[in-house]
């Protein structure tokens, strides 16, 4: 089981992270995703599945103005953890995290490549967010 395997290499607060993650804490879910990625490789199914769970909650928190969630979301987009790598989304969330005084976001933002291969859904995404902005105003 996942829990048994985690005991092999104790990580700070691993048990409480498992408990919190199972209760739906997105930060704990993210830490578990990272733990499995370090143990078993970036594409380990267990890692990806925790990242995907974490993404939902982090996105909700970030939208609600949680700077730490903005930072983690930016990192997920920057490195493609549980989501398709998306530099424009990474830049957006990391910039907001910096505005929320999350100092860790600064170096990640500074090290983002200026452009990756453009993703085909970028245009769709831009149109989508433009439409949403109109609805908000």
C-alpha positions, 0 to 999 in steps of 0.5 A, a space after each residue: 500500500 502507499 502508506 506502507 511504502 511511505 514508511 520506508 523513507 520517513 519524511 517530516 510529517 509524512 503521516 500527517 501529510 497522508 492524513 491531511 491529503 486524504 482529508 482533501 488538503 491540497 498542499 498536503 496532496 501536492 507534497 505527497 505528489 512531490 514525494 512520489 515523484 522523488 521516490 519513483 520518478 516524475 511520471 509515477 502514477 501515484 505522484 501524478 494522481 496526487 498532483 491532479 487532486 492537489 490542482 483542483 483545490 489549489 486552483 480554488 484557493 488561488 482564485 480566492 486570493 491565497 498567495 501560497 496556492 498561487 505560488 504552488 500552482 505556478 510551479 505546477 504549470 512551470 514544471 508540468 506537475 499533474 498538468 500540461 506544462 504551460 508557461 503563460 499560466 505559470 507566469 500568471 500565477 507566479 506573478 500574482 504570488 509575488 504580488 502577494 509577497 510570496 518571496 519563493 515565487 520570484 526565482 521561479 518566475 525569473 528562471 522561466 524560459 521566455 517562450 516554449 513551443 506555443 500550445 495549440 489551445 493558447 488562442 482558445 484560452 486567450 479568447 476564453 479569458 477575454 470573454 470571462 473578463 468581459 463578464 466580470 466587468 
